[in-house]
């Protein structure tokens, strides 16, 4: 193989190690597509019965799906097909567009609000608006006929829509394929049904949310004589998808420029924390009527984890940390009114909290923690121009359109952008990119690799970059060893949160240290992997990135722990899967934003760069994601385990200054690849 060099462009050597399961094309009898379909755990399948002479290759072509995808659903096909064998073939609908509810924005409200007066009843209010009590209860989840209070806000639905009798299609359902970032709340809002209705129609969802790629049933009513603007009933074979891309308008905080700083003001802050501690249901009750083995195993696993450390205890430590921060700013002279709301793990509970119109005048919201609750609070905060801070949510889908939303956890995009800088700076290494055999995260891997390639492009290396990709089966790691180079340093990238895969890779590489010089790049999850000997991390010089990694030898951390212990007689020990300490995050997040309010009032959004309070961990670096959206914390730190058993913070170099004169003028974005296929 010859490698070409050119001063105007560089050659990227891309070695691909592909583990494939499947059979080569061969003559077989014609295969007819089955008409039998079933829905298993939210996914729609064809059931294909194998006939004599049929091959996996022919079946895959008939159903327009890869052999690998069939093998994932039917592990036995690896050893050969059997006549009469029933195969599950995932339905791949042929669609021109896709319904994506993840970024739908509230369009104008057609409903009106009624403020309950003393002596009014739900029946009387409904009669005044020519509605039924059920109509009001449907529009206001959680209210009870005997439980309305004076001053309570009720949504009055549009009379014309209520009066029309809904008629269901033949089966009573349409099917929706869940896209990345969608939630039950956004899907329900799109189809104008309730979350409860969707859960009732999809018992396999349990208490969890939908998974990307899952097909769920929507009990969508269609109004008699309804115009064609409402989606028609569709079959699984022809799922109709509508584009919902939203254009966001620039927002400049004009109203804040006229705000005056009032140091004597009492600032009002609301915390939305899902305490909801309750006695767990017996495990056999949770497993009742659950026939799927995989689903039973998932329920058992979650149950055991919850019993070990109930989630409510984690949130309690966050609450305790926030109390320390509140005490500190009060000692500085800040006047505060603080209210805590228990959102539970419930959208209905959150909506009922927001019906208190007193919240419209608050200066800051902190929380909630669950995405479906955050959607509701974020929309409310945007409407009333109230800054809201989310501690653990790390997707950009909400922050892009809410200029008052602050996201503490860096997004996946931010993490990959910074990690790509590190990888690109090691362009002279032998770089081995390891990913799982499944394709669930293929979009993320492709995004990360593209950033890495762009980084190589920025350096314009004189020598070709050696980049090899290993599609790794969790049981075998020989391919990784074969991809290492004894002649240069090796960087093995394992961008996974899968502890089993990480453990397998680390153990294999550790016993090859005498033959190869290497480093590993992991993810923030790796420091929470307890099945891996940390000595291996040190010997392999593991690099990881994390904005919230806790160094318990740090004097600041030690001082906080003593202060926490003095107040609450215990230390905050519970962390997220990324190593975020709930108690420390509760303190630092609260202290940062309360101090911003104390110093600059509601204008603090305009002066974020001037807010530098002393935090237990690293300072925050909030940057606005776009001219229409909010702010994301971009402070991402990189650390490396060293053989002397220490952990060193490392600096990631910025890309070198642009040297576009090295590029061909006629095609400034051209990049050539030399691909070597290796078996």
N, C-alpha and C positions, 0 to 999 in steps of 0.2 A: 504494500500500500504506500503510495507516494503522498507526501504532505506538501502543499504549495504555500509559499509565502508571498506577500505583496504588501508594499508600504501603504497602499491606499485602502486595504481591507485585510482583515485577518481571518484565518480559517479556524473554525470551531470544530474540534474533533468530538463527535458525539457517539459514544459507544453504547449500544442498547443491549441489555441482557433481558430477554423476554422469556418468561416461563409460560408456556402455552399448554393448554389442555384441549384436545380436540383432534379431529381426524382429518386427513387430507381429502380433497375432493375426489370422489370416485363415482363410478356408475352405480345408480340405484334406481329402484322403481319410483314412479311419480309419487309425491306426497301431497295429500289434500289437507288444507287447513281445517281444523276441527271447529265446529260451531258450539261446542260445549264450553261454558265458562263458569268459573266459580270465583268468589271473593274470599280470600284467606288472609286474615289479619290486615285487612285494609288494602290488599293488593289483588288486582284482577288477573286471573290466569286462564289460558286455554288448557284444556285437558286433552292431550294427544296420546292415543293408544298406538304403540309401535306395531307396524305390520312387517311381514317377512320381506327382507331385502332393503328396508329403509335404513339410511345412515344418519348419523348425527349432523353431518354436513348438509345433507339434503333437507332435513327437518329445519335446521337453522335458516336456510335460504328461503324456505316456504313461509316461515313466520317473520322473516326480516329481522333476525336477532342473532347475536354472535353465539358460537358454540360454547364459549366460556360462560355467558350468562345462563345458558341452559344448564351447564354443569354445576353452577353455583346453587341453582334451585333443586337439582337432582344429582347429588354427589355420586350416586352409583353408576352414572353413565361413563365415568372415567375408565371403568373396567370393561365396558362394552354394553351395547343395547341388547335387550331381551324381547323377543316377540311377545306381544300382549302387555308389555310394560307401559304403565300410565305415566306420562311426563307432564310436569307443570311448566307451562310456557308463559312467561310474563307477557301480558298484553301491551303492545307498543302502539298506541293510537297514532294514526297519521293525522297530524294537526298542522294547520297553517299558522295559527296564533295560539297564545297561551294566556289563560286568565291568571293574573298575578295580583293577589290582593294585598301583598306585603307593603305596598307604598300608596295605597288608596288614601286620599285625603277627604276629610269631611267637606261636602259640597254645600250647600246652603240648607239650613234646617227648615223644614216645612212645618214642624211641630211648634206649638207655643208652650209657655211655661205658666203654671198656675201656682200662686203662693197660697198655701192652706191658711184659712182664717179660723179663729176660735169658733168651735161649735160645728164646723163643717164636717161632713162625712164623705166617705168615698162614693157612696151611692148618690148623694146629693150633687157632688161635683160632676159625676158622670152624667147625671140627668141634665144638668145645666148646659153641658156641651153636647147633648144628644148622643151620648155614648153609653156603652155597657160597662159595668164594673170590671169585667174581664178585660176589656180594651185598655183600661187604665193600668191594670196589673201587668198586662203584657208589655206595655210601654215603659213601665217602671219596675223592673225586676227587684224582688225583695220586699215590696210593700205589702202590708196586710190591711184588710178592710178596717180592722179595729185598732190599727197601730199608727195611723197618720197623726202628725203633731202640728200645732199652729206654727207657721213660718216655714214648713216643709215645702220644697219645690217639687211639683209634679209635672212630668212631660205629658202634654195633651196631644195625642196623635191626630193626624189629618183625617177629618171626617170622611172625605171621599174615598180614601184608601180603605178605611175600616169598614165602610158600608158594603164594599164589594165582596161577594162570597168567593172564597178561594176554592178552586177545583184542581185536584192533583191529576197529573198525567196518568197513563195506564198503570205504571208501576209505583207512582207516588214519589219517585226519586230521580234526580240526575246525579251524575258522578263528577267529582272534582279531583284532579290530580294536584297534590300539594307541591308547591314550589319552595325553593330555599327561602327562608326568612318569613314565610307565611305562618300565621297563628290561627287558632280557632276563632279568636275575636275578629281578625281582619276578614276571614272567610265568611263568618256569620254576617258581618256588616255588609259585605258585598252582595250576598244573596238575600239580605233582609229577613234573616231568620235569627233565632237565638242560639247561643252556644249550647244551651240545654237541649235544644232540638237536635243539633248535630250529634251531641254525645249520645242521645237516646237512639239515634239511627245507626250509631257505630259503637257498639258495646266494646269492641276491641280496643278503643282508645283509653278506657279506664279513666284514671286521673291525669294521665299524661297528655301531651299535645300531639299533633300529627307529625309524622316524619316526612322528610323530603322524598318525593316520589310515590308516597302512599296515595291510594285512591280511596276517597271517602264518599259516602252517600249523603246527599243534601235533600232533605224533605222540602223541596221548594214548591210553594203554592203558586199556581198561575191563575190570574184573575179572568173570569169569564169575559169574553169580548175584549180581551186585553190587546192593545196594539203590539206590533211586532218588536217593539223596543225591549220587551221582556224576553229573556233567553228562552227559546223553545226547549222542550224535552229532548235530550240527546242520548244516544246509546253509547256504550263503552267503546264501540268501534269507531265512532266519529265524534269524540269529545270536541266541542267547540270552545276555542279559547279566544278571549278578547284582550287586546292590548290595553294596559292601564298605566303606561308611562306618564308621569306627571312632570310638568315644567314648573319649577319653583321661582317665584319672584324674589329679587334682591330685597334685603331688609337692612336698614341702616340705623336702627335704634333712635330715630329722630326724637321720640318723646323723652328719652333719657337726658338729652342735652339741656333740657329746661328744668330738670330736677335739681333741688337744692339739698345740700348735705345738712342733715339735722342731727347733731350729736346727741341731743336730748330725746330723740324719738325712741319709742319702745318698738323694737323689731319683732315681727311675728314669724315664727318658723314652725313648719309642720313636718313631722317624720312619718313616713309610711313604711311600717315594718311588719312583716307577716309572722307574728308570734304564734298564734293559733295552736298552742300546745294542748294536746288532748290525749286521752288514753287510746292506744292503738287498737284497731280491730284484731281479733284473733286471726292467725295466718290461715287457718282452714276456712274461715269465712271469706277471706280475700280470694282464695283459690277455688271457691265454689263455682261450679259451672264453667270453669276455664279448662278447656280441653287441650289447647295447644301446649306442647311440651316446652317450646322455646319461651312462650309467654309466661308459663308457670315459673320457669327458671328465673326470668327477669323479675317477676314479682317477689320471689323468694329472696333474690339478691338485694333488691331495694329495701325489702323489709328488714333483713339482717343488718344492713348498713344503717338504717334509720334507728334501729333499736340500740346499736352501738353508740351512736351520737345523734340524738334527735335534732332535726334541723332547727327547731325552736331554740335550742341551747346555743347554736352558732349565732343566731340573730340576737340572742340576749347579750352575748359578748360585744356585738356591734353597738347595741344600745348602751351598754356600760361604758364603752370607749367614748361615745358621744356625750355622755354625762360629764366625763372629765373635761372635755373640750368646752362644754357650756359653762362649767364652773370656772374655767380659766378666763374666758372672755368676760364673764360677769365680774370677776375680780379686777379686770381692766376698766371697769366702769360701764360696760355695755348693758343696756336694758333690754331684756328679752322676755317674750311670751312664747313658750314652747309647748306644742301639743303633739302627742304621739297617737297614731291611729294604727289599729291592728287590721291590715288588709286581708289577713289570712291568705289562703291560696285560692282567691275567689275574685272574679271580675265583678260579680253582683255586689259583693261586700264593698269593693272599691267604689263602684258607682253610687252606692247608697251613702258612702262617706262624702263624696263630692257634691251631693245634693244639699249640703250645708252651705248656704250662700255666704256665710261668714268667711269661708276660705278664699273668696275672691279678692280680699284685701290683704292676704298674706304676702310676705316679702321673699320667702324662700321655701321650697319643698326639697326634702331629701328622701330618696327612695321613689317608688317601691322597688322590690328586688326581682320579682318575676316579670318576664317580658309582657305577658298578657295584661298584667296590672299596670305596667309602665306605659303601655299604649294609651290607656284611658287617662292616666294622670298627665302624660305629656300633652295630649290633645287639650285637656282642661287648662294646663299651665300656659300653653301657647295662646289660647283664647284670651286669657286674662293677663298675659305678659308677666308671668311669675317664673323666675329662674328655678329650674328643677335639676337636681343632681342625681344621677344613677351610679351606684357604686360598682356593680358587677356586670351589667349589660355591656357587651362589646361588639355589637353590630352597628353599622352606619345607617341602617334603613330608616330609623327614626330621627337621627340627628341631622340628616341632610335637609330636612324641611322644617325643623323647629329651632329658631334662633335663640330660644331660651333654655335649651337642653344642654347640660354638661355631662360628658361621658368620662368617667374616671379611668376605666379599663381601656387600654389601646385596642383598636380593632385588629382583626386578622390582617387586613390590608397594611396597617401600619407596622405590625410585627414583621410581615414578610418583606416589606420595603427596607427595613433596617437590617434584617438578616441577610438580604441579598447584597447589601453593601459589604458586609463582612466576607461573604463568599467570594464576591468579585475581587476583593483585595488580595485573595489567595489564589489568583488566576494561574500562578506558576506551580500549584499543587496538582497532584492527580486527584480529581474530584469525583467522588462516587455518590450518586443520589439514590437512596434506598426508599422505596415506598411499598405499601401493602399490595397484596395480590388483588384484593377487591378494588372495584372502581367507584366506590361511593364518594370518595373525595378527589376524584380525578380532576375536577375543575380547579380545586385549590392547588393541587400539585402543578398543573399546567400554568396557573397564574404565578406561582412561586418561581418556577423554572424560567418563565419569560422575563421576570424581573432580574433573575441571575444573569441570563444571557445579555440583557440590556446593560447590566453592570460590567460584564466583560467588554462589551462594545465601548464603554466609556474609557477603559484603560488602554485600548489599542495595543495589546501585548505583541512583542516581536515574535515570540514563539507561539505555536498553536496551543490553544487551551484544550486540555484533556478532560472531558466530562463524560462520565459513564452512568447510565441509569440501570438500576437493578430492581426488577419487579419481584419482590421477595415473598416466598412462601414461608409462613411462620415456623415450619418444621425444619427447613433446610437453609443453611447459610453458606454452602460451598461457593455459590456464585459471587458472594461478596469478597471472599478471600481471593478468588481468581481475578477479581477486578483491581486488587491492590497492586501498587508498583513498588518494587524494591529499590528503584533508582531515584525516587524523589519522595518528598513528603506527601502524605495522603490525607485528604479531608473527606470524612464519611458523613454525609448529611442524612439524618433520619428524622424527617419532619412528621412525627407521629405522637399521639397521646396514648397509643396502645402499649401498655406496660409489658405484655407478653412478647411483642415484637422487639421492643427496646431491650429487654432482658436477653433475648436470644442473640441479638446482634452484638451487644456488649460482651457477653460471655465468649462468643466466638472470636471476636477481635482481641480480647485480652490475652488469649493464649497464642497470639501471633505477634506479640510486641517485640520479640527477639528478632523477627524477620522483617518487620516493616516499621517505619516511623509514621505515626498517625495521630490525628485529632478527630473528635466527633463533635458534630453540631446537633444538639437536641432542641427541645422546646421547653417552655416554662413548666410543663407538667412533670418533667423528669426528676426534679428535686423532691417530688412527693411519691416517687416509686420506691417502695420499701422491699421489694423482692430482689433488688440489685445491690450487690456489695458496693458501698461507696468507695472503697479502695480501688475498684475497677475504674470508677469515674476519674479518680485522681491519676491513675497510671495512663489512662487513655486521653487525658487532657480534655475532658468534656467541656464544651462551650455551651452555655445556655443563656437565654435572655429573659428578663423579668423586671417590670417596674416596681414590684412590691416584695422582692425577695428580702427576707428578714435575716440580718446578721446579728445573732444573739450575743456576740462578743462586742458589739458596738456599745459604747457608753450611753448613747442616747436611748437605745433600746432597753438597756439594763435599767436606766433611770425610770423609764415609762413603766416597766414591769414592776418595779418597787412601788411606784405611785398607785398603780392598778391594784396591787396586792394589799396596800394599806387601806384602800377604800372598800374593796369587795372581798377581801380574804381569799382570793384565788388569782391565778394568772390567766390571761387569754391564750389559750393553746390551740384552739380550733382554727384550721385554715381551709381555704378552698382547694380545689384540685390543682390550681396554679400556685399555691403557696401563699395566698393573700391571708394575712392574719385578721380575723374579723374585728378583734378589739382595737388593733392599731389602725385599721382602715376607718373604723367608726370615729376614732379620735382625730386623725389627721384630716379626713374629709370635712368633718364638722368644723374643726379649728380653722382650716383654710378659708372656707366660705363665710363663716361667722366673722372672722377677722376682716374679710373683704367688705362685708356689710358695715362693720364698725368703722372702718377707715373711710369708705367712700359712699356709703348708703346704697340706694338702688342703682346708682351710676357705676357700681363696681365692674360691670361688664366692660365698660369703656377703659378701665384702668387695671386690667388683669396683670399686665407686666410689672405693675408697681406693688403687687401683693406678694410679699416674701416672708410669711410667718415661719417660726421655728417648728418644723414638723419632726416626728419621730423618724420617719423614713425620708427618702429623697423628695426634693421639691417637685411640684407639679408644673408641667409646661402645657398649658391649654392653648390650642391653636384652632382657629375657626376652619371647618371643613369646606365651606363654600360661602358665597355671599348671601345665601338664603337660609343657611342652617346654623347649627350650634357649634359647640366646642368639644374637642377631643384631647385628652391628655396624651402627649406624644413623648413623654419622658420614659424611654425604654433603655434599660441598662444591660450590658453584657458582662458575664462573669465566666471565669475559667478555673476548673479544678487543676491543681498542679501536683506533681509527684511528691512534693514535700508535705502533702496533706493540708495545704492552704488553699484558699479560694481568692482569686485576684480579679478585681474589676478591670476590664480591658476597654480601651477606646476603639471605636470603629471608625476608620478613616473615611472622610468624605470622598466622593468621586473626584478625580483630577479635573482640572479645568478643561473645558471642551476644546477639542482640537479637530474641528470639522474639516480643516484643510487637508486632512489625510483621506477624506472620503471622496469618492467619485462625484463630480459635480452633477452628472445627469441623474444620479439616484442616491441621494444622501442617506437613505434608510436601508440600503442594501447590505445584507450580511450573508456570507456564504457558509454552508455547512458541508462537512464531509462526514457522511454517516457510515459507520462500520457495523454491520450486523454480526453479532458474535453468539454462537450457540453454546 
